[in-house]
Amino acid sequence: HGNGNHNMGVMITASHNDESYNGVKISNPDGSMIGSEQEAFLVQWVNERDLNAWKEMLLSLSLTSSLLSSSSSSSLEGKNSSSSSSQPPPILLLLLHVGRDTRSHSPVLSNLLIQGAQAMIRVMAATTTMTTNNANVKVKLQVVDHGILTTPMLHHIVLYSNQPQEEGRATTTTTPPLASRQGYLNQMAQAYIDMDQALNNNTKEKKKKQAWSLPPLQVDGACGVGYMATLDLQETLSKLNPSYAGRFQARNPPSTVSTTSMSTSSTTTTSTIQQSHL
């Protein structure tokens, strides 16, 4: 989990379009999709060929000023913005969560994205000149490759990676779910159980205490990522409450999917940022 509330996410997917298409969806730190103004800016920026104009656009990014203002924040590891050589520089950990769908070309695009993200922190350190409290700030960019995800899973992970986490504790109404694929599945499965039990209790009152529950749900995986997500959701649901076995029935699996694509891995790029560099 990052410590500056700047974690974001990128999903490699073309949603409902056919196999020949692909694209990206970018998630803000609050788990929302980037807006049309953000998208227009990013498209212009990544296509800018003039280096000086590219640098000026980088400086205008709100994230840049946010990182600089965080250099003396207690959210930084080390919690010491002093430039004294006797103290290690504070560390700002930024996470980029990456997910992809089951298209055959998604892994290649995902790998290119990860390589670009790792290079980006070095570019920022070399091209940006802004002063920040005479402090040395050590920035770590950690790219977390979640493999195959649904887009809502990525939004969940980004949102909760920007909130305090406690591994191994139960989810309650006052503690956020874990920022992981399993955290998403746990939250959705528990929500389904709560909904079913609420409907059951309400129906019993109206029908003189006759038992009732939601019927099994047939889910069309459309030969894509939804098929595996449905299987995982059913497994999680059965673990939470065995009486809910068979509630979700997946149809139309993807043609070929590597079983290793569901694992999560991460790589870290670190740059020490001196007084006037980001």
RODO-2510 file (C-alpha; in nm, 4 decimals, decimal comma):
residues 278
     n   res          X          Y          Z
     1     h     0,0000     0,0000     0,0000
     2     g     0,1240     0,3485    -0,0859
     3     n     0,1629     0,6221     0,1714
     4     g     0,0777     0,9368    -0,0204
     5     n    -0,2782     0,8703    -0,1434
     6     h    -0,1627     0,8992    -0,5041
     7     n    -0,2017     0,5347    -0,6087
     8     m    -0,3696     0,4848    -0,9449
     9     g    -0,4574     0,2007    -1,1776
    10     v    -0,4573     0,1062    -1,5435
    11     m    -0,6714    -0,1682    -1,6930
    12     i    -0,5819    -0,3179    -2,0305
    13     t    -0,9183    -0,3997    -2,1861
    14     a    -1,1607    -0,3178    -2,4650
    15     s    -1,4607    -0,4311    -2,2602
    16     h    -1,7375    -0,5770    -2,4746
    17     n    -1,5619    -0,5247    -2,8101
    18     d    -1,4372    -0,8274    -3,0008
    19     e    -1,0936    -0,9903    -2,9740
    20     s    -0,9276    -0,7635    -3,2300
    21     y    -0,9765    -0,4519    -3,0152
    22     n    -0,7890    -0,3343    -2,7083
    23     g    -0,7445    -0,0220    -2,5018
    24     v    -0,6888     0,1197    -2,1550
    25     k    -0,9037     0,2398    -1,8673
    26     i    -0,7366     0,4623    -1,6084
    27     s    -0,8494     0,4842    -1,2469
    28     n    -0,8108     0,7886    -1,0230
    29     p    -0,6949     0,7438    -0,6602
    30     d    -1,0573     0,7483    -0,5411
    31     g    -1,1388     0,4516    -0,7637
    32     s    -1,3278     0,6552    -1,0235
    33     m    -1,2564     0,6584    -1,3954
    34     i    -1,0597     0,9556    -1,5222
    35     g    -1,2833     1,2303    -1,6602
    36     s    -1,3033     1,3628    -2,0143
    37     e    -1,0809     1,6623    -1,9333
    38     q    -0,8156     1,4378    -1,7796
    39     e    -0,8315     1,2059    -2,0791
    40     a    -0,7957     1,4918    -2,3270
    41     f    -0,4930     1,6240    -2,1379
    42     l    -0,3234     1,2840    -2,1248
    43     v    -0,3826     1,2185    -2,4950
    44     q    -0,2270     1,5544    -2,5801
    45     w     0,0639     1,4954    -2,3423
    46     v     0,1646     1,1483    -2,4601
    47     n     0,1491     1,2638    -2,8223
    48     e     0,3536     1,5807    -2,7618
    49     r     0,6777     1,5607    -2,9634
    50     d     0,8328     1,8890    -2,8509
    51     l     1,0392     1,8093    -2,5395
    52     n     1,0097     2,1572    -2,3853
    53     a     0,6322     2,1573    -2,4282
    54     w     0,6207     1,8051    -2,2850
    55     k     0,8134     1,9223    -1,9759
    56     e     0,5808     2,2201    -1,9287
    57     m     0,2800     1,9906    -1,9402
    58     l     0,4451     1,7625    -1,6843
    59     l     0,4960     2,0577    -1,4512
    60     s     0,1286     2,1467    -1,4812
    61     l     0,0159     1,8073    -1,3569
    62     s    -0,1570     1,8384    -1,0200
    63     l     0,0171     1,5191    -0,9108
    64     t     0,3530     1,6950    -0,9381
    65     s     0,2620     1,9642    -0,6875
    66     s     0,0939     1,7053    -0,4675
    67     l     0,4117     1,5010    -0,4512
    68     l     0,6166     1,8049    -0,3652
    69     s     0,3785     1,9193    -0,0935
    70     s     0,3925     1,5667     0,0506
    71     s     0,7692     1,5878     0,0980
    72     s     0,7284     1,7129     0,4542
    73     s     0,4113     1,5183     0,5261
    74     s     0,3859     1,2678     0,8079
    75     s     0,2587     1,0207     0,5485
    76     l     0,6133     0,9768     0,4228
    77     e     0,8213     0,6890     0,5482
    78     g     1,1013     0,8239     0,7674
    79     k     0,8833     1,1276     0,8540
    80     n     1,1811     1,3590     0,8353
    81     s     1,2106     1,6140     0,5567
    82     s     1,5417     1,7466     0,6834
    83     s     1,8275     1,7485     0,4346
    84     s     2,0721     1,6519     0,7094
    85     s     2,3040     1,3725     0,6014
    86     s     2,2567     1,2059     0,9394
    87     q     1,8921     1,1329     0,8639
    88     p     1,7668     0,9140     0,5783
    89     p     1,5421     1,0976     0,3314
    90     p     1,1679     1,0409     0,3682
    91     i     1,0184     0,7917     0,1254
    92     l     0,7081     0,8527    -0,0819
    93     l     0,5733     0,5192    -0,2067
    94     l     0,3522     0,5360    -0,5149
    95     l     0,1670     0,2332    -0,6482
    96     l     0,0455     0,1774    -1,0009
    97     h    -0,1982    -0,1145    -1,0114
    98     v    -0,2154    -0,2897    -1,3479
    99     g    -0,4777    -0,5377    -1,4606
   100     r    -0,5729    -0,6926    -1,7936
   101     d    -0,8458    -0,8943    -1,9591
   102     t    -0,8219    -1,2324    -2,1314
   103     r    -0,7493    -1,1093    -2,4851
   104     s    -0,4479    -1,2824    -2,6387
   105     h    -0,2610    -0,9545    -2,6891
   106     s    -0,3333    -0,8061    -2,3453
   107     p    -0,0162    -0,9502    -2,1795
   108     v     0,2075    -0,7792    -2,4372
   109     l     0,0377    -0,4439    -2,3863
   110     s     0,0456    -0,4885    -2,0093
   111     n     0,4207    -0,5540    -2,0163
   112     l     0,4787    -0,2438    -2,2287
   113     l     0,2761    -0,0396    -1,9821
   114     i     0,4790    -0,1689    -1,6885
   115     q     0,8085    -0,0902    -1,8623
   116     g     0,6848     0,2594    -1,9400
   117     a     0,5754     0,3180    -1,5814
   118     q     0,9143     0,2101    -1,4511
   119     a     1,0838     0,4532    -1,6888
   120     m     0,8475     0,7375    -1,6009
   121     i     0,9833     0,7984    -1,2523
   122     r     1,3324     0,8386    -1,3967
   123     v     1,2026     1,0837    -1,6564
   124     m     1,0253     1,2862    -1,3882
   125     a     1,3407     1,3014    -1,1781
   126     a     1,5448     1,4187    -1,4736
   127     t     1,3097     1,6743    -1,6279
   128     t     1,1156     1,8454    -1,3504
   129     t     1,2619     2,1403    -1,1599
   130     m     1,0577     2,2597    -0,8644
   131     t     1,1831     2,3510    -0,5172
   132     t     1,0393     2,1790    -0,2119
   133     n     1,1436     2,2919     0,1365
   134     n     1,5130     2,2188     0,0695
   135     a     1,4359     1,8525     0,1251
   136     n     1,5611     1,5295    -0,0256
   137     v     1,2691     1,3051    -0,1080
   138     k     1,3145     0,9408    -0,1998
   139     v     1,0370     0,8299    -0,4310
   140     k     0,9534     0,4663    -0,4873
   141     l     0,7296     0,3724    -0,7750
   142     q     0,5964     0,0217    -0,7321
   143     v     0,4129    -0,1345    -1,0244
   144     v     0,1798    -0,4092    -0,9069
   145     d     0,0824    -0,6506    -1,1835
   146     h    -0,2424    -0,8176    -1,0784
   147     g    -0,2731    -1,0229    -1,3956
   148     i    -0,6279    -1,0941    -1,5084
   149     l    -0,8934    -0,8815    -1,3380
   150     t    -1,2349    -0,7419    -1,4074
   151     t    -1,2408    -0,3631    -1,4332
   152     p    -1,4468    -0,3241    -1,1108
   153     m    -1,1818    -0,5294    -0,9300
   154     l    -0,9145    -0,2816    -1,0377
   155     h    -1,1235     0,0146    -0,9189
   156     h    -1,1726    -0,1593    -0,5837
   157     i    -0,7997    -0,2238    -0,5456
   158     v    -0,7053     0,1353    -0,6297
   159     l    -0,9663     0,2858    -0,3970
   160     y    -0,8704     0,0786    -0,0944
   161     s    -0,4959     0,0939    -0,1589
   162     n    -0,5303     0,4649    -0,0792
   163     q    -0,6855     0,3878     0,2596
   164     p    -0,5269     0,2424     0,5763
   165     q    -0,5091    -0,1352     0,5673
   166     e    -0,4692    -0,4045     0,8274
   167     e    -0,3846    -0,7424     0,6821
   168     g    -0,5637    -1,0424     0,8228
   169     r    -0,8521    -0,8635     0,9900
   170     a    -1,2205    -0,9126     0,9182
   171     t    -1,4080    -0,6582     0,7102
   172     t    -1,6646    -0,4611     0,9092
   173     t    -1,8715    -0,1515     0,8451
   174     t    -1,5907     0,0598     0,9933
   175     t    -1,2858    -0,1043     0,8326
   176     p    -1,2205    -0,0937     0,4570
   177     p    -1,1930    -0,4177     0,2585
   178     l    -0,8502    -0,5436     0,1607
   179     a    -0,7060    -0,3830    -0,1522
   180     s    -0,6856    -0,7053    -0,3482
   181     r    -0,8767    -0,9291    -0,5848
   182     q    -0,9816    -1,1447    -0,2915
   183     g    -1,0836    -0,8368    -0,0952
   184     y    -1,3226    -0,7466    -0,3769
   185     l    -1,4629    -1,1008    -0,3898
   186     n    -1,5120    -1,1035    -0,0132
   187     q    -1,6992    -0,7737    -0,0234
   188     m    -1,9267    -0,8771    -0,3122
   189     a    -2,0001    -1,2200    -0,1647
   190     q    -2,0904    -1,0754     0,1749
   191     a    -2,3098    -0,8112     0,0092
   192     y    -2,4960    -1,0873    -0,1767
   193     i    -2,5517    -1,2830     0,1448
   194     d    -2,6758    -0,9715     0,3250
   195     m    -2,9152    -0,8917     0,0393
   196     d    -3,0470    -1,2462     0,0203
   197     q    -3,1056    -1,2691     0,3940
   198     a    -3,2775    -0,9300     0,4019
   199     l    -3,5109    -1,0353     0,1200
   200     n    -3,5725    -1,3673     0,2898
   201     n    -3,6655    -1,2031     0,6201
   202     n    -3,8935    -0,9550     0,4473
   203     t    -4,0685    -1,2287     0,2480
   204     k    -4,1190    -1,4459     0,5548
   205     e    -4,3105    -1,1644     0,7228
   206     k    -4,5345    -1,1177     0,4205
   207     k    -4,5920    -1,4884     0,3561
   208     k    -4,6350    -1,6161     0,7088
   209     k    -4,2754    -1,7176     0,7671
   210     q    -4,2322    -1,9231     0,4484
   211     a    -3,8645    -1,9646     0,3566
   212     w    -3,7507    -1,7956     0,0373
   213     s    -3,4202    -1,7027    -0,1249
   214     l    -3,2827    -1,5737    -0,4508
   215     p    -3,2731    -1,8309    -0,7330
   216     p    -2,9405    -1,9304    -0,8980
   217     l    -2,8005    -1,6628    -1,1281
   218     q    -2,6825    -1,7613    -1,4761
   219     v    -2,3816    -1,5458    -1,5733
   220     d    -2,2707    -1,5176    -1,9357
   221     g    -1,8905    -1,4854    -1,9236
   222     a    -1,8913    -1,3808    -2,2927
   223     c    -1,5716    -1,5847    -2,3446
   224     g    -1,3844    -1,3354    -2,1292
   225     v    -1,2749    -1,2338    -1,7816
   226     g    -1,6246    -1,2477    -1,6338
   227     y    -1,6308    -1,6258    -1,6500
   228     m    -1,3401    -1,6760    -1,4087
   229     a    -1,4598    -1,3930    -1,1852
   230     t    -1,7960    -1,5682    -1,1505
   231     l    -1,6287    -1,8964    -1,0552
   232     d    -1,4139    -1,7183    -0,7961
   233     l    -1,7134    -1,5318    -0,6568
   234     q    -1,9047    -1,8588    -0,6177
   235     e    -1,6081    -2,0190    -0,4414
   236     t    -1,5818    -1,7248    -0,2025
   237     l    -1,9571    -1,7300    -0,1419
   238     s    -1,9490    -2,1013    -0,0573
   239     k    -1,6635    -2,0491     0,1889
   240     l    -1,8498    -1,7707     0,3673
   241     n    -2,1698    -1,9746     0,3824
   242     p    -2,1818    -2,3336     0,2471
   243     s    -2,5583    -2,3108     0,2011
   244     y    -2,4958    -2,0712    -0,0897
   245     a    -2,3281    -2,3336    -0,3099
   246     g    -2,4423    -2,3176    -0,6711
   247     r    -2,5892    -1,9671    -0,6546
   248     f    -2,3756    -1,8397    -0,9455
   249     q    -2,3444    -2,0501    -1,2597
   250     a    -2,0923    -1,9315    -1,5201
   251     r    -2,1355    -1,9895    -1,8929
   252     n    -1,9132    -1,9323    -2,2004
   253     p    -1,5523    -1,9475    -2,0756
   254     p    -1,2567    -1,7891    -2,2587
   255     s    -1,0941    -2,0195    -2,5129
   256     t    -0,7428    -2,0212    -2,3622
   257     v    -0,6246    -1,8608    -2,0381
   258     s    -0,2991    -1,9318    -1,8550
   259     t    -0,3550    -2,0407    -1,4958
   260     t    -0,0536    -1,8350    -1,3904
   261     s    -0,2125    -1,5144    -1,5145
   262     m    -0,4121    -1,4794    -1,1941
   263     s    -0,1060    -1,4212    -0,9758
   264     t     0,0066    -1,0824    -0,8506
   265     s     0,3615    -0,9567    -0,8803
   266     s     0,5301    -0,6238    -0,8260
   267     t     0,8415    -0,4405    -0,9341
   268     t     0,9845    -0,1300    -0,7763
   269     t     1,1749     0,1598    -0,9292
   270     t     1,3409     0,3976    -0,6840
   271     s     1,4755     0,7460    -0,7396
   272     t     1,6240     0,9816    -0,4819
   273     i     1,4969     1,3287    -0,5524
   274     q     1,7280     1,6133    -0,4519
   275     q     1,6216     1,9618    -0,3434
   276     s     1,5017     2,0977    -0,6752
   277     h     1,4104     1,7796    -0,8582
   278     l     1,1049     1,5583    -0,8709
***
